């Protein structure tokens, strides 16, 4: 498991460590049951096993385009993300609960940098990718968790259907 990097003033370091530890414990608890790094939303994908590439735009108006994506259980998807907006955005895959918990941390530490396989932050005009293997028939949420963006509606869903 990789941890987010925090860029904080020294006075916030202890609080950040406590929040990160609590967040990590909650994430680890949700990851049990599947093994091999699998969580409730699947597991990090391997580039050599990508089945499809899906383009996702982080767009003006605090929107993802498309906001609904359909995949099949067992597929490994390469999400190619492009930030076409004038502000920094994030693409974060997770359960609704995981996203809401992380959003609360992001509100306190908006300059947090991520190094998890299910998240990417992109500056205006930049591109990046997330490769994810969907192992369960479920709905997987995604959102931009920069303060205010989630509240403005910058979220979507990956619908994972049976093969």
Secondary structure, 3 states (H helix, E strand, C coil): CCCCECCCCHHHHHHHHHHHHHHHHHHHHHHCCCCCCCECCEEECCHHHCCEEEEEEEECCCEEECCEEEEECCCEEEEEEEECCCCCEEEEEECHHHHHHHHHHHHHCCCCECCCCCEEEECCCCEEEEEEECCCCCEEEEECCCCCCCCCCCEEEEEEECC
